[in-house]
Amino acid sequence: MYKEFYGFSEDPFQISPDLRFLYLSEQHRAAFAHLTYALNKSKGFTVITGEAGTGKTTLIQMMLARL
């Protein structure tokens, strides 16, 4: 429906996030920096929390893709 109406070349809404369409807000960049630091230092325990739909899973998938 959206594809034809708006002329999209692919479906805009998927169940799993697509990193090609990731927009990193200031908060996302800060969270990513904390994740990167935690992984590089291998110390402690890191938790990503937030409301549903705020990008936690996408942020983790981006981190895994860059490893």
Predicted model as a PDB file, atoms N, CA, C, CB and O in Angstrom, pLDDT in the B-factor column:
MODEL        1                                                                  
ATOM      1  N   MET A   1       0.818  -1.187   0.000  1.00 71.00           N  
ATOM      2  CA  MET A   1       0.000   0.000   0.000  1.00 71.00           C  
ATOM      3  C   MET A   1       0.867   1.259   0.000  1.00 71.00           C  
ATOM      4  CB  MET A   1      -0.933  -0.006   1.200  1.00 71.00           C  
ATOM      5  O   MET A   1       0.711   2.114  -0.872  1.00 71.00           O  
ATOM      6  N   TYR A   2       1.785   1.382   0.976  1.00 72.00           N  
ATOM      7  CA  TYR A   2       2.642   2.561   1.053  1.00 72.00           C  
ATOM      8  C   TYR A   2       3.568   2.639  -0.159  1.00 72.00           C  
ATOM      9  CB  TYR A   2       3.465   2.540   2.348  1.00 72.00           C  
ATOM     10  O   TYR A   2       3.844   3.715  -0.690  1.00 72.00           O  
ATOM     11  N   LYS A   3       4.027   1.485  -0.570  1.00 80.00           N  
ATOM     12  CA  LYS A   3       4.987   1.418  -1.670  1.00 80.00           C  
ATOM     13  C   LYS A   3       4.422   2.065  -2.928  1.00 80.00           C  
ATOM     14  CB  LYS A   3       5.373  -0.036  -1.954  1.00 80.00           C  
ATOM     15  O   LYS A   3       5.065   2.913  -3.546  1.00 80.00           O  
ATOM     16  N   GLU A   4       3.232   1.661  -3.293  1.00 82.00           N  
ATOM     17  CA  GLU A   4       2.625   2.188  -4.511  1.00 82.00           C  
ATOM     18  C   GLU A   4       2.213   3.647  -4.343  1.00 82.00           C  
ATOM     19  CB  GLU A   4       1.418   1.348  -4.904  1.00 82.00           C  
ATOM     20  O   GLU A   4       2.453   4.461  -5.235  1.00 82.00           O  
ATOM     21  N   PHE A   5       1.598   3.985  -3.217  1.00 87.00           N  
ATOM     22  CA  PHE A   5       1.071   5.331  -3.012  1.00 87.00           C  
ATOM     23  C   PHE A   5       2.179   6.381  -3.012  1.00 87.00           C  
ATOM     24  CB  PHE A   5       0.298   5.396  -1.705  1.00 87.00           C  
ATOM     25  O   PHE A   5       2.045   7.427  -3.647  1.00 87.00           O  
ATOM     26  N   TYR A   6       3.272   6.103  -2.299  1.00 87.00           N  
ATOM     27  CA  TYR A   6       4.364   7.072  -2.192  1.00 87.00           C  
ATOM     28  C   TYR A   6       5.475   6.844  -3.210  1.00 87.00           C  
ATOM     29  CB  TYR A   6       4.944   7.029  -0.808  1.00 87.00           C  
ATOM     30  O   TYR A   6       6.415   7.635  -3.283  1.00 87.00           O  
ATOM     31  N   GLY A   7       5.382   5.790  -3.986  1.00 87.00           N  
ATOM     32  CA  GLY A   7       6.391   5.515  -4.994  1.00 87.00           C  
ATOM     33  C   GLY A   7       7.689   4.972  -4.423  1.00 87.00           C  
ATOM     34  O   GLY A   7       8.753   5.167  -5.011  1.00 87.00           O  
ATOM     35  N   PHE A   8       7.616   4.294  -3.286  1.00 85.00           N  
ATOM     36  CA  PHE A   8       8.805   3.706  -2.688  1.00 85.00           C  
ATOM     37  C   PHE A   8       9.268   2.516  -3.509  1.00 85.00           C  
ATOM     38  CB  PHE A   8       8.534   3.285  -1.238  1.00 85.00           C  
ATOM     39  O   PHE A   8       8.461   1.842  -4.149  1.00 85.00           O  
ATOM     40  N   SER A   9      10.569   2.260  -3.488  1.00 86.00           N  
ATOM     41  CA  SER A   9      11.100   1.108  -4.219  1.00 86.00           C  
ATOM     42  C   SER A   9      11.063  -0.167  -3.378  1.00 86.00           C  
ATOM     43  CB  SER A   9      12.528   1.388  -4.669  1.00 86.00           C  
ATOM     44  O   SER A   9      11.236  -1.265  -3.909  1.00 86.00           O  
ATOM     45  N   GLU A  10      10.840  -0.028  -2.068  1.00 82.00           N  
ATOM     46  CA  GLU A  10      10.723  -1.190  -1.193  1.00 82.00           C  
ATOM     47  C   GLU A  10       9.778  -0.855  -0.044  1.00 82.00           C  
ATOM     48  CB  GLU A  10      12.115  -1.627  -0.656  1.00 82.00           C  
ATOM     49  O   GLU A  10       9.461   0.310   0.195  1.00 82.00           O  
ATOM     50  N   ASP A  11       9.339  -1.879   0.655  1.00 79.00           N  
ATOM     51  CA  ASP A  11       8.405  -1.666   1.758  1.00 79.00           C  
ATOM     52  C   ASP A  11       9.071  -0.837   2.859  1.00 79.00           C  
ATOM     53  CB  ASP A  11       7.909  -3.020   2.322  1.00 79.00           C  
ATOM     54  O   ASP A  11      10.189  -1.149   3.271  1.00 79.00           O  
ATOM     55  N   PRO A  12       8.398   0.218   3.342  1.00 71.00           N  
ATOM     56  CA  PRO A  12       9.014   1.099   4.338  1.00 71.00           C  
ATOM     57  C   PRO A  12       9.009   0.533   5.754  1.00 71.00           C  
ATOM     58  CB  PRO A  12       8.312   2.416   4.338  1.00 71.00           C  
ATOM     59  O   PRO A  12       9.823   0.953   6.577  1.00 71.00           O  
ATOM     60  N   PHE A  13       8.127  -0.395   6.059  1.00 75.00           N  
ATOM     61  CA  PHE A  13       8.017  -0.898   7.430  1.00 75.00           C  
ATOM     62  C   PHE A  13       8.258  -2.398   7.454  1.00 75.00           C  
ATOM     63  CB  PHE A  13       6.633  -0.568   8.029  1.00 75.00           C  
ATOM     64  O   PHE A  13       7.535  -3.172   6.827  1.00 75.00           O  
ATOM     65  N   GLN A  14       9.278  -2.787   8.183  1.00 80.00           N  
ATOM     66  CA  GLN A  14       9.631  -4.190   8.314  1.00 80.00           C  
ATOM     67  C   GLN A  14       9.622  -4.570   9.790  1.00 80.00           C  
ATOM     68  CB  GLN A  14      11.014  -4.477   7.676  1.00 80.00           C  
ATOM     69  O   GLN A  14       9.644  -3.699  10.659  1.00 80.00           O  
ATOM     70  N   ILE A  15       9.590  -5.854  10.068  1.00 81.00           N  
ATOM     71  CA  ILE A  15       9.623  -6.311  11.455  1.00 81.00           C  
ATOM     72  C   ILE A  15      10.998  -6.083  12.062  1.00 81.00           C  
ATOM     73  CB  ILE A  15       9.243  -7.795  11.543  1.00 81.00           C  
ATOM     74  O   ILE A  15      11.109  -5.624  13.198  1.00 81.00           O  
ATOM     75  N   SER A  16      12.043  -6.401  11.314  1.00 80.00           N  
ATOM     76  CA  SER A  16      13.400  -6.176  11.832  1.00 80.00           C  
ATOM     77  C   SER A  16      13.942  -4.863  11.257  1.00 80.00           C  
ATOM     78  CB  SER A  16      14.349  -7.376  11.469  1.00 80.00           C  
ATOM     79  O   SER A  16      13.677  -4.531  10.102  1.00 80.00           O  
ATOM     80  N   PRO A  17      14.694  -4.126  12.062  1.00 79.00           N  
ATOM     81  CA  PRO A  17      15.227  -2.834  11.621  1.00 79.00           C  
ATOM     82  C   PRO A  17      16.228  -2.991  10.478  1.00 79.00           C  
ATOM     83  CB  PRO A  17      15.889  -2.114  12.791  1.00 79.00           C  
ATOM     84  O   PRO A  17      16.965  -3.975  10.414  1.00 79.00           O  
ATOM     85  N   ASP A  18      16.244  -2.029   9.598  1.00 83.00           N  
ATOM     86  CA  ASP A  18      17.178  -2.007   8.472  1.00 83.00           C  
ATOM     87  C   ASP A  18      18.197  -0.903   8.729  1.00 83.00           C  
ATOM     88  CB  ASP A  18      16.430  -1.783   7.105  1.00 83.00           C  
ATOM     89  O   ASP A  18      17.844   0.276   8.754  1.00 83.00           O  
ATOM     90  N   LEU A  19      19.444  -1.276   8.917  1.00 87.00           N  
ATOM     91  CA  LEU A  19      20.484  -0.315   9.269  1.00 87.00           C  
ATOM     92  C   LEU A  19      20.754   0.720   8.181  1.00 87.00           C  
ATOM     93  CB  LEU A  19      21.750  -1.042   9.581  1.00 87.00           C  
ATOM     94  O   LEU A  19      21.355   1.760   8.452  1.00 87.00           O  
ATOM     95  N   ARG A  20      20.321   0.450   6.972  1.00 84.00           N  
ATOM     96  CA  ARG A  20      20.515   1.440   5.901  1.00 84.00           C  
ATOM     97  C   ARG A  20      19.722   2.713   6.162  1.00 84.00           C  
ATOM     98  CB  ARG A  20      20.110   0.849   4.550  1.00 84.00           C  
ATOM     99  O   ARG A  20      20.066   3.776   5.646  1.00 84.00           O  
ATOM    100  N   PHE A  21      18.679   2.615   6.946  1.00 80.00           N  
ATOM    101  CA  PHE A  21      17.809   3.759   7.200  1.00 80.00           C  
ATOM    102  C   PHE A  21      17.984   4.311   8.613  1.00 80.00           C  
ATOM    103  CB  PHE A  21      16.359   3.369   6.977  1.00 80.00           C  
ATOM    104  O   PHE A  21      17.124   5.034   9.115  1.00 80.00           O  
ATOM    105  N   LEU A  22      19.084   3.972   9.240  1.00 84.00           N  
ATOM    106  CA  LEU A  22      19.325   4.389  10.615  1.00 84.00           C  
ATOM    107  C   LEU A  22      19.664   5.869  10.680  1.00 84.00           C  
ATOM    108  CB  LEU A  22      20.449   3.563  11.236  1.00 84.00           C  
ATOM    109  O   LEU A  22      20.536   6.352   9.957  1.00 84.00           O  
ATOM    110  N   TYR A  23      18.975   6.571  11.541  1.00 87.00           N  
ATOM    111  CA  TYR A  23      19.301   7.967  11.842  1.00 87.00           C  
ATOM    112  C   TYR A  23      19.791   8.010  13.276  1.00 87.00           C  
ATOM    113  CB  TYR A  23      18.062   8.922  11.629  1.00 87.00           C  
ATOM    114  O   TYR A  23      19.055   7.652  14.195  1.00 87.00           O  
ATOM    115  N   LEU A  24      21.012   8.441  13.474  1.00 90.00           N  
ATOM    116  CA  LEU A  24      21.572   8.520  14.816  1.00 90.00           C  
ATOM    117  C   LEU A  24      21.361   9.920  15.380  1.00 90.00           C  
ATOM    118  CB  LEU A  24      23.073   8.158  14.806  1.00 90.00           C  
ATOM    119  O   LEU A  24      22.019  10.876  14.969  1.00 90.00           O  
ATOM    120  N   SER A  25      20.438  10.024  16.324  1.00 93.00           N  
ATOM    121  CA  SER A  25      20.235  11.291  17.014  1.00 93.00           C  
ATOM    122  C   SER A  25      21.406  11.507  17.972  1.00 93.00           C  
ATOM    123  CB  SER A  25      18.865  11.310  17.777  1.00 93.00           C  
ATOM    124  O   SER A  25      22.277  10.645  18.095  1.00 93.00           O  
ATOM    125  N   GLU A  26      21.427  12.630  18.634  1.00 95.00           N  
ATOM    126  CA  GLU A  26      22.481  12.911  19.604  1.00 95.00           C  
ATOM    127  C   GLU A  26      22.488  11.860  20.714  1.00 95.00           C  
ATOM    128  CB  GLU A  26      22.301  14.317  20.202  1.00 95.00           C  
ATOM    129  O   GLU A  26      23.550  11.424  21.157  1.00 95.00           O  
ATOM    130  N   GLN A  27      21.299  11.458  21.157  1.00 93.00           N  
ATOM    131  CA  GLN A  27      21.197  10.444  22.213  1.00 93.00           C  
ATOM    132  C   GLN A  27      21.686   9.085  21.719  1.00 93.00           C  
ATOM    133  CB  GLN A  27      19.746  10.331  22.712  1.00 93.00           C  
ATOM    134  O   GLN A  27      22.335   8.351  22.465  1.00 93.00           O  
ATOM    135  N   HIS A  28      21.380   8.745  20.464  1.00 93.00           N  
ATOM    136  CA  HIS A  28      21.841   7.473  19.901  1.00 93.00           C  
ATOM    137  C   HIS A  28      23.362   7.464  19.767  1.00 93.00           C  
ATOM    138  CB  HIS A  28      21.184   7.218  18.529  1.00 93.00           C  
ATOM    139  O   HIS A  28      24.008   6.457  20.057  1.00 93.00           O  
ATOM    140  N   ARG A  29      23.930   8.581  19.331  1.00 94.00           N  
ATOM    141  CA  ARG A  29      25.393   8.660  19.207  1.00 94.00           C  
ATOM    142  C   ARG A  29      26.061   8.523  20.570  1.00 94.00           C  
ATOM    143  CB  ARG A  29      25.810   9.991  18.547  1.00 94.00           C  
ATOM    144  O   ARG A  29      27.102   7.877  20.688  1.00 94.00           O  
ATOM    145  N   ALA A  30      25.471   9.126  21.599  1.00 94.00           N  
ATOM    146  CA  ALA A  30      26.023   9.013  22.949  1.00 94.00           C  
ATOM    147  C   ALA A  30      25.945   7.570  23.439  1.00 94.00           C  
ATOM    148  CB  ALA A  30      25.274   9.948  23.920  1.00 94.00           C  
ATOM    149  O   ALA A  30      26.905   7.057  24.014  1.00 94.00           O  
ATOM    150  N   ALA A  31      24.813   6.917  23.215  1.00 92.00           N  
ATOM    151  CA  ALA A  31      24.657   5.518  23.627  1.00 92.00           C  
ATOM    152  C   ALA A  31      25.650   4.637  22.882  1.00 92.00           C  
ATOM    153  CB  ALA A  31      23.214   5.028  23.375  1.00 92.00           C  
ATOM    154  O   ALA A  31      26.240   3.731  23.470  1.00 92.00           O  
ATOM    155  N   PHE A  32      25.836   4.898  21.593  1.00 92.00           N  
ATOM    156  CA  PHE A  32      26.787   4.122  20.799  1.00 92.00           C  
ATOM    157  C   PHE A  32      28.209   4.321  21.319  1.00 92.00           C  
ATOM    158  CB  PHE A  32      26.701   4.520  19.313  1.00 92.00           C  
ATOM    159  O   PHE A  32      28.989   3.371  21.373  1.00 92.00           O  
ATOM    160  N   ALA A  33      28.547   5.550  21.700  1.00 93.00           N  
ATOM    161  CA  ALA A  33      29.877   5.828  22.256  1.00 93.00           C  
ATOM    162  C   ALA A  33      30.075   5.072  23.566  1.00 93.00           C  
ATOM    163  CB  ALA A  33      30.069   7.348  22.481  1.00 93.00           C  
ATOM    164  O   ALA A  33      31.161   4.548  23.815  1.00 93.00           O  
ATOM    165  N   HIS A  34      29.051   5.008  24.401  1.00 91.00           N  
ATOM    166  CA  HIS A  34      29.148   4.264  25.658  1.00 91.00           C  
ATOM    167  C   HIS A  34      29.319   2.764  25.393  1.00 91.00           C  
ATOM    168  CB  HIS A  34      27.896   4.511  26.525  1.00 91.00           C  
ATOM    169  O   HIS A  34      30.112   2.097  26.058  1.00 91.00           O  
ATOM    170  N   LEU A  35      28.579   2.250  24.428  1.00 91.00           N  
ATOM    171  CA  LEU A  35      28.715   0.835  24.068  1.00 91.00           C  
ATOM    172  C   LEU A  35      30.122   0.541  23.556  1.00 91.00           C  
ATOM    173  CB  LEU A  35      27.671   0.445  23.004  1.00 91.00           C  
ATOM    174  O   LEU A  35      30.739  -0.450  23.946  1.00 91.00           O  
ATOM    175  N   THR A  36      30.616   1.397  22.694  1.00 91.00           N  
ATOM    176  CA  THR A  36      31.956   1.222  22.135  1.00 91.00           C  
ATOM    177  C   THR A  36      33.006   1.233  23.247  1.00 91.00           C  
ATOM    178  CB  THR A  36      32.259   2.326  21.100  1.00 91.00           C  
ATOM    179  O   THR A  36      33.902   0.390  23.276  1.00 91.00           O  
ATOM    180  N   TYR A  37      32.885   2.185  24.148  1.00 92.00           N  
ATOM    181  CA  TYR A  37      33.823   2.274  25.272  1.00 92.00           C  
ATOM    182  C   TYR A  37      33.765   1.007  26.116  1.00 92.00           C  
ATOM    183  CB  TYR A  37      33.515   3.509  26.145  1.00 92.00           C  
ATOM    184  O   TYR A  37      34.799   0.441  26.469  1.00 92.00           O  
ATOM    185  N   ALA A  38      32.553   0.565  26.437  1.00 90.00           N  
ATOM    186  CA  ALA A  38      32.385  -0.629  27.277  1.00 90.00           C  
ATOM    187  C   ALA A  38      32.999  -1.858  26.618  1.00 90.00           C  
ATOM    188  CB  ALA A  38      30.898  -0.879  27.563  1.00 90.00           C  
ATOM    189  O   ALA A  38      33.641  -2.666  27.289  1.00 90.00           O  
ATOM    190  N   LEU A  39      32.806  -2.007  25.309  1.00 89.00           N  
ATOM    191  CA  LEU A  39      33.369  -3.161  24.613  1.00 89.00           C  
ATOM    192  C   LEU A  39      34.889  -3.081  24.510  1.00 89.00           C  
ATOM    193  CB  LEU A  39      32.766  -3.278  23.224  1.00 89.00           C  
ATOM    194  O   LEU A  39      35.577  -4.091  24.656  1.00 89.00           O  
ATOM    195  N   ASN A  40      35.407  -1.896  24.261  1.00 91.00           N  
ATOM    196  CA  ASN A  40      36.856  -1.737  24.130  1.00 91.00           C  
ATOM    197  C   ASN A  40      37.591  -1.947  25.444  1.00 91.00           C  
ATOM    198  CB  ASN A  40      37.177  -0.368  23.590  1.00 91.00           C  
ATOM    199  O   ASN A  40      38.715  -2.449  25.453  1.00 91.00           O  
ATOM    200  N   LYS A  41      36.972  -1.571  26.541  1.00 91.00           N  
ATOM    201  CA  LYS A  41      37.619  -1.691  27.853  1.00 91.00           C  
ATOM    202  C   LYS A  41      37.353  -3.040  28.520  1.00 91.00           C  
ATOM    203  CB  LYS A  41      37.147  -0.576  28.763  1.00 91.00           C  
ATOM    204  O   LYS A  41      38.074  -3.424  29.440  1.00 91.00           O  
ATOM    205  N   SER A  42      36.339  -3.753  28.072  1.00 86.00           N  
ATOM    206  CA  SER A  42      35.981  -5.069  28.624  1.00 86.00           C  
ATOM    207  C   SER A  42      35.863  -5.048  30.151  1.00 86.00           C  
ATOM    208  CB  SER A  42      37.019  -6.107  28.206  1.00 86.00           C  
ATOM    209  O   SER A  42      36.296  -5.978  30.832  1.00 86.00           O  
ATOM    210  N   LYS A  43      35.281  -3.990  30.662  1.00 77.00           N  
ATOM    211  CA  LYS A  43      35.102  -3.880  32.106  1.00 77.00           C  
ATOM    212  C   LYS A  43      33.641  -3.599  32.410  1.00 77.00           C  
ATOM    213  CB  LYS A  43      36.008  -2.771  32.698  1.00 77.00           C  
ATOM    214  O   LYS A  43      32.960  -2.886  31.673  1.00 77.00           O  
ATOM    215  N   GLY A  44      33.182  -4.167  33.494  1.00 80.00           N  
ATOM    216  CA  GLY A  44      31.847  -3.850  33.969  1.00 80.00           C  
ATOM    217  C   GLY A  44      30.744  -4.497  33.161  1.00 80.00           C  
ATOM    218  O   GLY A  44      30.951  -5.456  32.418  1.00 80.00           O  
ATOM    219  N   PHE A  45      29.580  -3.937  33.336  1.00 86.00           N  
ATOM    220  CA  PHE A  45      28.351  -4.463  32.749  1.00 86.00           C  
ATOM    221  C   PHE A  45      27.610  -3.297  32.133  1.00 86.00           C  
ATOM    222  CB  PHE A  45      27.465  -5.205  33.812  1.00 86.00           C  
ATOM    223  O   PHE A  45      27.427  -2.273  32.792  1.00 86.00           O  
ATOM    224  N   THR A  46      27.181  -3.418  30.902  1.00 87.00           N  
ATOM    225  CA  THR A  46      26.501  -2.333  30.216  1.00 87.00           C  
ATOM    226  C   THR A  46      25.064  -2.730  29.905  1.00 87.00           C  
ATOM    227  CB  THR A  46      27.247  -1.952  28.929  1.00 87.00           C  
ATOM    228  O   THR A  46      24.799  -3.831  29.423  1.00 87.00           O  
ATOM    229  N   VAL A  47      24.146  -1.819  30.188  1.00 89.00           N  
ATOM    230  CA  VAL A  47      22.732  -2.059  29.945  1.00 89.00           C  
ATOM    231  C   VAL A  47      22.187  -0.909  29.109  1.00 89.00           C  
ATOM    232  CB  VAL A  47      21.944  -2.205  31.283  1.00 89.00           C  
ATOM    233  O   VAL A  47      22.435   0.259  29.408  1.00 89.00           O  
ATOM    234  N   ILE A  48      21.452  -1.242  28.071  1.00 89.00           N  
ATOM    235  CA  ILE A  48      20.763  -0.240  27.262  1.00 89.00           C  
ATOM    236  C   ILE A  48      19.286  -0.329  27.605  1.00 89.00           C  
ATOM    237  CB  ILE A  48      21.012  -0.458  25.717  1.00 89.00           C  
ATOM    238  O   ILE A  48      18.666  -1.376  27.422  1.00 89.00           O  
ATOM    239  N   THR A  49      18.724   0.752  28.097  1.00 92.00           N  
ATOM    240  CA  THR A  49      17.306   0.764  28.465  1.00 92.00           C  
ATOM    241  C   THR A  49      16.590   1.882  27.721  1.00 92.00           C  
ATOM    242  CB  THR A  49      17.132   0.934  29.995  1.00 92.00           C  
ATOM    243  O   THR A  49      17.219   2.830  27.250  1.00 92.00           O  
ATOM    244  N   GLY A  50      15.288   1.765  27.619  1.00 91.00           N  
ATOM    245  CA  GLY A  50      14.477   2.794  26.989  1.00 91.00           C  
ATOM    246  C   GLY A  50      13.102   2.260  26.650  1.00 91.00           C  
ATOM    247  O   GLY A  50      12.848   1.057  26.716  1.00 91.00           O  
ATOM    248  N   GLU A  51      12.236   3.159  26.293  1.00 94.00           N  
ATOM    249  CA  GLU A  51      10.874   2.795  25.918  1.00 94.00           C  
ATOM    250  C   GLU A  51      10.886   1.968  24.632  1.00 94.00           C  
ATOM    251  CB  GLU A  51      10.002   4.060  25.741  1.00 94.00           C  
ATOM    252  O   GLU A  51      11.850   1.987  23.866  1.00 94.00           O  
ATOM    253  N   ALA A  52       9.808   1.257  24.424  1.00 91.00           N  
ATOM    254  CA  ALA A  52       9.651   0.477  23.189  1.00 91.00           C  
ATOM    255  C   ALA A  52       9.705   1.414  21.981  1.00 91.00           C  
ATOM    256  CB  ALA A  52       8.311  -0.323  23.201  1.00 91.00           C  
ATOM    257  O   ALA A  52       9.082   2.475  21.968  1.00 91.00           O  
ATOM    258  N   GLY A  53      10.460   0.995  20.974  1.00 86.00           N  
ATOM    259  CA  GLY A  53      10.524   1.769  19.734  1.00 86.00           C  
ATOM    260  C   GLY A  53      11.544   2.889  19.728  1.00 86.00           C  
ATOM    261  O   GLY A  53      11.542   3.715  18.815  1.00 86.00           O  
ATOM    262  N   THR A  54      12.416   2.938  20.725  1.00 90.00           N  
ATOM    263  CA  THR A  54      13.394   4.030  20.770  1.00 90.00           C  
ATOM    264  C   THR A  54      14.709   3.706  20.083  1.00 90.00           C  
ATOM    265  CB  THR A  54      13.667   4.398  22.188  1.00 90.00           C  
ATOM    266  O   THR A  54      15.573   4.577  19.973  1.00 90.00           O  
ATOM    267  N   GLY A  55      14.884   2.464  19.613  1.00 89.00           N  
ATOM    268  CA  GLY A  55      16.069   2.128  18.829  1.00 89.00           C  
ATOM    269  C   GLY A  55      17.108   1.287  19.539  1.00 89.00           C  
ATOM    270  O   GLY A  55      18.246   1.204  19.077  1.00 89.00           O  
ATOM    271  N   LYS A  56      16.752   0.663  20.643  1.00 91.00           N  
ATOM    272  CA  LYS A  56      17.717  -0.155  21.380  1.00 91.00           C  
ATOM    273  C   LYS A  56      18.223  -1.316  20.530  1.00 91.00           C  
ATOM    274  CB  LYS A  56      17.088  -0.689  22.670  1.00 91.00           C  
ATOM    275  O   LYS A  56      19.432  -1.520  20.416  1.00 91.00           O  
ATOM    276  N   THR A  57      17.323  -2.064  19.944  1.00 89.00           N  
ATOM    277  CA  THR A  57      17.706  -3.221  19.124  1.00 89.00           C  
ATOM    278  C   THR A  57      18.510  -2.781  17.916  1.00 89.00           C  
ATOM    279  CB  THR A  57      16.465  -4.001  18.671  1.00 89.00           C  
ATOM    280  O   THR A  57      19.504  -3.417  17.569  1.00 89.00           O  
ATOM    281  N   THR A  58      18.099  -1.716  17.281  1.00 90.00           N  
ATOM    282  CA  THR A  58      18.814  -1.207  16.111  1.00 90.00           C  
ATOM    283  C   THR A  58      20.220  -0.772  16.491  1.00 90.00           C  
ATOM    284  CB  THR A  58      18.051  -0.036  15.477  1.00 90.00           C  
ATOM    285  O   THR A  58      21.167  -1.014  15.742  1.00 90.00           O  
ATOM    286  N   LEU A  59      20.367  -0.136  17.636  1.00 91.00           N  
ATOM    287  CA  LEU A  59      21.679   0.293  18.100  1.00 91.00           C  
ATOM    288  C   LEU A  59      22.595  -0.906  18.341  1.00 91.00           C  
ATOM    289  CB  LEU A  59      21.544   1.121  19.379  1.00 91.00           C  
ATOM    290  O   LEU A  59      23.770  -0.878  17.974  1.00 91.00           O  
ATOM    291  N   ILE A  60      22.062  -1.947  18.951  1.00 91.00           N  
ATOM    292  CA  ILE A  60      22.848  -3.159  19.197  1.00 91.00           C  
ATOM    293  C   ILE A  60      23.214  -3.832  17.874  1.00 91.00           C  
ATOM    294  CB  ILE A  60      22.065  -4.143  20.102  1.00 91.00           C  
ATOM    295  O   ILE A  60      24.340  -4.298  17.700  1.00 91.00           O  
ATOM    296  N   GLN A  61      22.258  -3.879  16.941  1.00 91.00           N  
ATOM    297  CA  GLN A  61      22.559  -4.482  15.630  1.00 91.00           C  
ATOM    298  C   GLN A  61      23.638  -3.695  14.895  1.00 91.00           C  
ATOM    299  CB  GLN A  61      21.287  -4.556  14.767  1.00 91.00           C  
ATOM    300  O   GLN A  61      24.482  -4.284  14.219  1.00 91.00           O  
ATOM    301  N   MET A  62      23.617  -2.368  15.021  1.00 91.00           N  
ATOM    302  CA  MET A  62      24.653  -1.546  14.391  1.00 91.00           C  
ATOM    303  C   MET A  62      26.007  -1.851  15.016  1.00 91.00           C  
ATOM    304  CB  MET A  62      24.322  -0.039  14.527  1.00 91.00           C  
ATOM    305  O   MET A  62      27.015  -1.950  14.315  1.00 91.00           O  
ATOM    306  N   MET A  63      26.026  -1.999  16.336  1.00 90.00           N  
ATOM    307  CA  MET A  63      27.273  -2.325  17.024  1.00 90.00           C  
ATOM    308  C   MET A  63      27.819  -3.669  16.547  1.00 90.00           C  
ATOM    309  CB  MET A  63      27.057  -2.350  18.546  1.00 90.00           C  
ATOM    310  O   MET A  63      29.009  -3.794  16.260  1.00 90.00           O  
ATOM    311  N   LEU A  64      26.959  -4.656  16.466  1.00 91.00           N  
ATOM    312  CA  LEU A  64      27.375  -5.985  16.018  1.00 91.00           C  
ATOM    313  C   LEU A  64      27.857  -5.963  14.568  1.00 91.00           C  
ATOM    314  CB  LEU A  64      26.223  -6.977  16.168  1.00 91.00           C  
ATOM    315  O   LEU A  64      28.808  -6.665  14.225  1.00 91.00           O  
ATOM    316  N   ALA A  65      27.223  -5.178  13.727  1.00 90.00           N  
ATOM    317  CA  ALA A  65      27.616  -5.089  12.318  1.00 90.00           C  
ATOM    318  C   ALA A  65      29.005  -4.466  12.176  1.00 90.00           C  
ATOM    319  CB  ALA A  65      26.586  -4.268  11.525  1.00 90.00           C  
ATOM    320  O   ALA A  65      29.736  -4.791  11.240  1.00 90.00           O  
ATOM    321  N   ARG A  66      29.366  -3.587  13.085  1.00 89.00           N  
ATOM    322  CA  ARG A  66      30.670  -2.909  13.006  1.00 89.00           C  
ATOM    323  C   ARG A  66      31.799  -3.686  13.666  1.00 89.00           C  
ATOM    324  CB  ARG A  66      30.575  -1.551  13.640  1.00 89.00           C  
ATOM    325  O   ARG A  66      32.965  -3.309  13.542  1.00 89.00           O  
ATOM    326  N   LEU A  67      31.468  -4.766  14.364  1.00 85.00           N  
ATOM    327  CA  LEU A  67      32.530  -5.545  15.033  1.00 85.00           C  
ATOM    328  C   LEU A  67      33.278  -6.405  14.036  1.00 85.00           C  
ATOM    329  CB  LEU A  67      31.940  -6.430  16.145  1.00 85.00           C  
ATOM    330  O   LEU A  67      34.201  -7.126  14.413  1.00 85.00           O  
TER     331      LEU A  67                                                      
ENDMDL                                                                          
END                                                                             
